[in-house]
């Protein structure tokens, strides 16, 4: 599980990072909102913990910005501001939980686990309600294991290509690193799966994009790939 910790207090952030790592979490630290946005854009974050007071924006603004992009990562505000008005603003701008400093690490840990669990339960419910994943005129049917584009043009894909396409559609609009893709689709480290990924990506793009005007799979040089309808990068 990957946690993004956003706080300009370096000493506190590093202390909390060490504590969380002892419980098996991977932790990235951002000292301001701009850095946080960049890390979120890379993908792979399972939970965000943010202070309200940041040097370049408020934690409220960061929450609002994340939710405006329809990113549903759980957000915990961890701050010294304990007034009820501050809490209300936090929840209104998209926070899932609000914790006032100082707080016992054991309590924060319980809240982190509860928010992650809730997010996965919500994800499972959403998944159960629909057997199809879509983008533009592309449809992936989870029940029949078929892929269609432009209404009724069926695209023949291998089981691994299907799994790869499913992973992209579940994370559409998010830039996915090569490491994330290989670990989630092949469950192998990047140095083993990188060449294999190139082969599959070339094959998948030929099948999904080659004969269509709107391209859906886009390369992010030095990072990985993103699946979205229009690419302005």
Secondary structure, DSSP 8 states (H G I E B T S, - for coil): -EEEEE-S-HHHHHHHHHHHHHTT-EEEEESSHHHHHHHHHH----EEEE-SB-SSSBHHHHHHHHHHTT---EEEEEES---HHHHHHHHHTT-SEEEESS--HHHHHHHHHHHHHHHHHHHHHHHHH-SEEEETTEEEETTTTEEEETTTEEE---HHHHHHHHHHHHTTTS-EEHHHHIIIII-S-HHHHHHHHHHHHHHHHHHHTTTSSS--EEEETTTEEEE-S----
